[in-house]
Amino acid sequence: MKITKLFSLALTAALPSLLVSPLALAEDFPTRPITEIVPYPAGGSSDLAGRAVANALSDHLGVNVVVDNRSGGGGSVGISALARARTDGYTIGVAPIGTIANQPHMHRTPYNTESFDYLCQFYYGPEVLVVKPGSPFSTLKEVIDYAKANPGKLSFGSPGPGTLPHLDMLRFQQVAGIELTHVPFAGDGPGLTALMGGHVDLYMAMPNTVTDRNLDAVAVFSDEPMASLPGIKTVMEQGHNMTASVSGGLVAPKGLPAAIKRKLVEGCEQATKSEELKAVLGRVGFEARYLGPDEFRQVVEKTSEVNGRLIKDVIKNGGGR
């Protein structure tokens, strides 16, 4: 009886602190380092973008944001780890749209687009259609006219089946009414090497790759012309209603306390304004382009819807062109 009474008194004394503890933790957040999962190896564009935004977040939040590279499965290994993390705000992750939107359609994953709290989009880069050295084509119209007259004769390379450049080229074929032959590679490096060696006719590249390697471009898939690519018209300017880009942002496991989410969203918005972030993104072919949580989620969901159909109808049914 005495033990029971003591336990009851102890519980009564502790109850107020237990009730206010989650709120207090949210108000004080963050009090220790935050882990930022990057689902690709160190040194790549996603990793460099992730480290730049981590530095900017650290400055804003007042704690270290530590990058944790979890590569594998086309990014799905790291995103899966993020989806399973605690919803306390101390684990966030870089989410390239292709990884979070496409992978669940390609194989079984423990996540889908509904598995996360979206914080913001912080990087964006339009894709550019380039041709091999010595190509007879100098305009998009010439590429399309030849492809229509010679179905399947022109080839295009990609970093692999189901990657954004591959799926965007599939969409472009539908928009332009042409048929090309897909040649997949194990990443951008081998694919670009093949293009420059004349082994494929076309490739989707990033703007900085075009300028750094002096590639011949026939169209940029942006919503307006790019100052870094003078004289290169957009696809829309050349009569085809399509844009295509590589972009991504920060997400957290679904279920963040509202006060913690607000602080992370604010931090993400402020980080996107960082001059250091803009400089790093520029070096890897991206620009800092902010979208809020709802806008970013809508872009991911739309990408999942469109690319999910392509993956089902073309890739899984034995196509791949």
Protein Blocks (a to p, Z undefined) as FASTA:
>chain_A
ZZmmmmmmmmmmmmmmmmmmmmmmmmmpcfbdcddddfbdehiaklmmmmmmmmmmmmmn
opacdddddeeehhmmmmmmmmmmccehpaccdddfklmmmmmmmpccfbdfklpccfbd
cbdcdddddddehiabfbfklmmmmmmmmghkaccddfbehiaklmmmmmmmmmnopacd
ddddebjklmmmmmmnopafbdcddfklmmmnopacfbdcbfbdcfklghiacfklnopa
cdddddddddddehiafklmmmmmmmmmmmmmpmklmmmmmmnopacddddfklmmmmmm
mmmmmmmmmmmmmmmnopoZZ
